[in-house]
Amino acid sequence: MSARIIDFLAGLSRRERWLLALLTGVALPLAAVFGLILPLSEARNAARAQVDEARLIEEWVAARAGEYLAQGALLGTDSADQGPPLGISGIEQSLVEAGLRQDVTELANSAGGGVTLRFEAVAFTALTGWLSLNQASWGYDLEAFRFVRGARDDLVEADLRLVPAQ
């Protein structure tokens, strides 16, 4: 194999050998850098930015949860202080009053007297405001929730599961 390369290089002129050396020494490494290394570096930087954003959101949610728990402790609210569950019609009426009814894509009864709510695209601030105002009086505890960031700032996709307060 090396004999074939030596014969090939011996058949080239001096100028052709210099051009081949330049191609091998400069053009191929540049192609590797611009074709492989830079795109991978950009993808890594984008992934790091997403991780940083997720951490900031996680910290924000943890801070709001701490504020919520502290507020409940200060106000002395307990699920035992709540009245009977409003039912699906009471929740729907509170959604209408808050201007969120048009954003609800699913409002259904679930097993055990619970309620399932789903929003495809709703303003996060409006949804959390509605939850904060009604949580103490509706007779339900928030069993599970999921928020997914929407296409625009302040829009989220939300799934909520409410269960009767114990």
N, C-alpha and C positions, 0 to 999 in steps of 0.2 A: 504494500500500500504506500509506504513512504517512498519507494523507488518511483512509483507513478507520479507522486507529487513533485519529487525532485526533477524528473524528466519534464513535467509540465512547466515548472518554474524556469528550467534551463532554456526552454524554447521561447520564453517571453523576452522582450527587449527590456532594457534597464528602466525605461519610462513606464512600461506596463507593470513591472514588478513594484515600482514605487506606488503606482495607483492602486494596485492590489493590496499593498501594505497599508496604505491610507484607508482604503475601504474596510479592511479587517480591523485596524487599530482605532478608527474614529467613527465611521458610519455605523458599524454593527453595535458598538456600545451605546451610541446615541439612540439608535432604534430601540434597544432594550430598555433604556431609561424612559424614553417618551412613550413607548408602547406597552410597557409592563409596570415599571416601578411607579411612575407618576399616577396612573389611574388607581393602582392599589393604595397609594398614599392618600389620594382624595377620598376613596371609599372608607378608609380607616378614619380619616378626620370627620367625615359625615357620621359614621357610627359613633364616634366619641361625642359628637355634638348631640346626637339623639339620646345617648346615655346620660349626659349632663342635664338635658331637658327633663328626662324622666325622673332623675334624682331631685331636681327642683320641684317638680310637680308632687312627688312623694313627700318631700319636706313640707310643702304648702298644705297638703291634705292632712298630714300629721299635726301641723300647727292648728288647723281649723278644728280637727277632732279634739285636740287638747282644750281649745277655747270652748267648744261645745260642752265637753264634760265639766269644765270648770264653771261654766254658766249654769248648767243643770245642778251642780252642787251648791252654788250660791243661791239659786232660786228655790232649791229644795224640791225640784220637780222629780217625780217618780212615776213610773208607769201605773202604779196603784192609784195615783191621784187622778188619772184620766177617767173620763166617762166611758160609756159603752161605745164600741166601734160605730162610726158614722154609717158604714155601709158604702157600697159602690156609688150610690146616688149622692151621698153627702160629699164624697171625695170629688165626684164630677162637678158638683156645685162649687166647691172651693176652687177647682181648676178654672171654671168659668169666671169666677170673681177675680182670680189672679190673671186672667187673660191667657191662660195656657191650654185651654181645652182644644184649640185647633192644632196644637203641636202633639197631642197624644195620638199615637198610632195603635196602642192596645191598652184597654182598661177592662180587666176581667177579674171575676171571682176566682180564687184558687182554693185548694183543699184546706179544710180547717177554718174557713171563714176569712181567709186572707185575701189580699188584692194584689194583682200584678199590673204594673204600669210600664209602658214602653214609650219612649220618645225617640224619633229618628233624628231630628235636628231641633234642638231647643236651646235658648240662651241659658248658659250656665248660671248666671247671676239671677235670672228670673226663677229658675227651677230651685236653686238653693234658698232664695227668699221665700218661695212658697212653702218649701219643706220646713224652714225655720218658724214661719208664722203658724203653721197648722199642726206641727208635730205634737204640741202639748195638748191639743184639744180634740184630735180626731179619734183617739182610742186605739191606735195602732202603734206597733213598734216596727222600725225598719229592720227587717231580717237580713236582707242582702241588697246590694246595689252594685252597679257597674256603670262607670262613665268612660266614654271613649271620645277623644278629641275629634271635633268636627272639621269640616273643610275650611271654615273661617274661625278667626279668634272669637272666643266666647260661645261658640256653638259646640254642643256635645250630643252624643247619642247616649241615652240613659235607659237602664233597666232597673226597676225598683220592685222589691217584694215586701209587702207589708203583712204583718200578722197581728191578730188581736193582742192587745196589751195583756200581760199576765199579772 
